[in-house]
Amino acid sequence: MGIRDKEFDITRSLKIVEKLKSQLLCDVANLFSEMVESDENSHEERGDLLANIIILTYLLSKKLGISYNTLDMKIYNKLKLGILENTDEQEWFADLTALMRHLEGTQDSRRS
């Protein structure tokens, strides 16, 4: 691979990162706008936007050199830490615990 090819690859990667960042910001802004709405379609739209945000986060992490497995592990560790630190807040504790169990179940089903 020549210098020119490397420069092109770096430029291409930067453009992809910028596109992912822009799309992520747009989806977060759209989610905030949708949260103001209260009609039936908003529920579906919010789900789509949240799914987009999660997907874009994984894609961006990959472009920044963070593997999907590393990101998964960081999420899992933050959940464990949150559970340990937030034992006072019952609802928060329950949500974090439920999410951690969900992710554990997802990991188990992938291994099978």
Residue pairs with C-beta under 8 A, 6 or more apart in sequence:
1 9
13 63
16 63
17 60
17 63
17 64
20 56
20 59
20 60
20 63
21 60
23 52
23 56
24 53
24 56
24 57
24 60
27 49
27 52
27 53
27 56
28 53
30 45
30 49
31 46
31 49
31 50
31 53
34 42
34 45
34 46
34 49
35 46
37 45
57 71
58 68
58 71
61 67
61 68
61 70
61 71
62 68
72 103
72 107
75 103
76 100
76 103
79 96
79 99
79 100
79 103
80 100
82 92
82 96
83 93
83 96
83 97
83 100
86 92
86 93
86 96
87 93
